[in-house]
Structures are given as C-alpha cells and as structure tokens.
Amino acid sequence: MKPGNILILVGAAIVILGAILRFAPWLVSWFGRLPGDIRIETESTRVFIPITSMILAGIALTLLINVAGRLRR
C-alpha cells in the first residue's frame, strides 16, 4: 500500500472517531471509568491514572496493527 493511501485511511479514521465523539459521546463514555482506573480527588488536587483503560487501548491498537500488517502481505 502506498504512503498516500495510508494517510487517507488514517485521516478517514480520525474523522470517523471525531464524529463519534461529537455526535455520539455515549458510545465511549465508559472509557476512563473502568475498574482499575485510579482517580484521586482532594480539595485542591485531581489525579487521574487510567491504567485499565490504557491497557485496553494498547491491546486494541496492537490487534489493529497486526491485522493491518497481515492484510498488507
């Protein structure tokens, strides 16, 4: 696949993700609120460490990259 085609696909994916976040935010409202995500709030400080959400995102991206690599061959 040529680099130009890859850029078009990445751009289309970003547009689709942006449309989902803009018009249907309830589809991804669970992200960042999973068990294992650490949230500490005091009067003057907020700390948010999305451990579980980032593990899930990493697994999803790894699968996506592996599938794309296999389709490219």
C-alpha positions as CSV (number, residue, x, y, z in Angstrom):
1,M,0.0,0.0,0.0
2,K,1.4,3.4,-0.9
3,P,2.1,6.0,1.8
4,G,-0.6,8.3,0.3
5,N,-3.3,5.7,0.7
6,I,-2.2,5.0,4.3
7,L,-2.5,8.8,5.1
8,I,-6.0,8.8,3.5
9,L,-7.1,5.8,5.7
10,V,-5.6,7.4,8.8
11,G,-7.4,10.7,8.1
12,A,-10.7,8.9,7.5
13,A,-10.3,7.0,10.8
14,I,-9.7,10.3,12.6
15,V,-12.7,11.9,11.0
16,I,-14.9,9.0,12.0
17,L,-13.6,9.0,15.6
18,G,-14.2,12.7,15.8
19,A,-17.7,12.3,14.5
20,I,-18.4,9.6,17.1
21,L,-17.0,11.8,19.9
22,R,-19.0,14.8,18.7
23,F,-22.4,13.2,17.9
24,A,-22.5,10.0,20.0
25,P,-20.3,10.6,23.0
26,W,-22.2,7.9,25.0
27,L,-20.6,5.2,22.8
28,V,-17.2,5.9,24.5
29,S,-18.3,7.3,27.9
30,W,-17.2,4.1,29.6
31,F,-13.6,4.8,28.6
32,G,-11.7,6.1,31.6
33,R,-14.2,4.8,34.1
34,L,-13.2,1.2,34.1
35,P,-12.4,-0.8,37.3
36,G,-8.7,-0.3,37.8
37,D,-8.6,3.3,36.7
38,I,-7.3,5.4,39.6
39,R,-9.0,8.7,40.5
40,I,-7.9,10.7,43.5
41,E,-9.6,14.0,44.2
42,T,-8.9,16.3,47.1
43,E,-10.0,20.0,47.6
44,S,-7.1,21.3,45.6
45,T,-5.8,18.4,43.5
46,R,-7.1,15.9,41.0
47,V,-5.1,12.9,39.9
48,F,-6.4,10.5,37.3
49,I,-4.4,7.5,36.2
50,P,-6.3,5.4,33.6
51,I,-4.3,2.1,34.0
52,T,-7.0,-0.3,32.8
53,S,-8.2,2.0,30.0
54,M,-4.7,2.3,28.6
55,I,-4.1,-1.4,28.8
56,L,-7.3,-1.9,26.9
57,A,-6.3,0.7,24.3
58,G,-2.9,-0.9,23.9
59,I,-4.4,-4.3,23.3
60,A,-6.9,-2.9,20.7
61,L,-4.1,-1.0,18.9
62,T,-1.8,-4.0,18.9
63,L,-4.6,-6.2,17.4
64,L,-5.4,-3.5,14.8
65,I,-1.8,-3.1,13.7
66,N,-1.3,-6.9,13.5
67,V,-4.4,-7.3,11.4
68,A,-3.4,-4.5,9.1
69,G,0.1,-6.0,8.7
70,R,-1.3,-9.4,7.8
71,L,-3.7,-7.9,5.2
72,R,-0.8,-5.9,3.7
73,R,1.2,-9.1,2.9
